[in-house]
Amino acid sequence: MGKKQPEADPPVRVETTTEGDGKTYPSHGDALTVHYTGRLAKSDEVFDNSRERAPFSFTLGAGTVIRGWELGVASMSLGQRATLSISAEAAYGRKGCDQRGNASGTGFIPPNAALIFDVELLDI
């Protein structure tokens, strides 16, 4: 009998904070609109907050957002609010991200940073 490998942490964990409609879920190619607040998991420092600007729109599956968002938001129903805990590998990985000046927050994500997003799915 070989040793069983320990299970790796999932790339994203979704914890519902407000239930959605429970019947309207996004599909690949759908245009989605969300509000979000992004924080560094290690320090809880806010690096961006759409609620201080305007809702954010993207197309699910187009590769314009981090993989953790693609996986996490795809599991949410319309109106749902959830906390997405995203591993560094499913976020910006070794390169990090520097959006200083373009974000409502610090705009800086260091390399290998796990992230936490509070996301509300506003429209599909």
N, C-alpha and C positions, 0 to 999 in steps of 0.2 A: 504494500500500500504506500503510495506516495503522499508526501505532505500536501495538505490543502493550502493553497495560497490565500492569504487574508484578502478579503474583498476591499477593493479600492473605494475611497469616498466617491460618491457620484459627482459629475462635473457641475451639477446644479441641484439645489434643494429648493422646493417651492413650499412655502408655508402661507396658507390663506389667512388674511387678516379680516377681509370682508368678502362674503360670498357674492358670486356673480349670478347671472340668470340660470346657470347650470345646463343650458341647452345650446347656446350659440358659441361655438369654438372656432378659432381661426384655422384656415387651411393654407398650405403652401401657395404663395402667390397673392395672398390677401394683403390689402393695404390696411395697416393697423395704426391707431392713434392711441398714445399712452401719455400719462404723466408719470414722472419718476423722480426719485431722489437717490443718488449714488453715493455710497460711503466706502471707505477703506475698512475691511474687516478687522485689521489689526488695531487701528487707532480710533475707529468710528468717525473719522474726519470726513465731512461732506466735500466731494470733489465736483459735483454737479447736481442741479436741481431744476427740472423743467417747470416746476410750479412758480418759479420766480421769473419765467419768460412766457412760454406758450407751450401747449402740448407738442409732443414729438411724434412724427409719423415716419413709418418705414414699411417696406414690403417684406413679409415673412418669407424666408428662403432665398432672398436676393444677395445675402452675404454682406449687407451694409452695416450690420450690428454684430457684436461679439456672439460667439457660439452659445454662451450661457443664456443670452436673451432669446436666441432662436429656440432653444430647448425649453426654457422656462415659460415664456409668453405663449408658446404653442399649446401649453397645457391649461391655460387660463380661459375662463368663459367671460363673455361680455359683462362689464361692470365689476368684475372681480378685482380685488386689491390683494396683493401678495408680496411677501418678502422673498426675494431670490438670493440665495447664498451661492455664489459662483466661485469655483476654484480658479486659481491663477491661470491654469492651462486652458480653461474655457472662457477666460477674459482676455487680457493683453499679453500674458505669458512673460517671457524674458525681456521683451522690448519695452513694456510699460506703455504709457501714453501721456503726451504733454499737450493739453488743450488750454493752457493758461491764456486768458484773454477772450476765450470763446465759450466759457462755461460760467454758470452761476455757482460758484464755489471755488476751490483752489484750482481745479482744472488739471491737476497733476496726479497721475497714477504711477507709482514706482514699479520697477520690474518685479516680477513674481508676486504680485499682490492679489490676494483673494478679495473679492468685492461683495458688497451687499447692496441690493437695489430694492427699494419700496416702489412697486409698480402698480398702476391702476390702468386696466384695459378699458379705454373710453369708447372706442369705435372700431368696427370691423367692416 
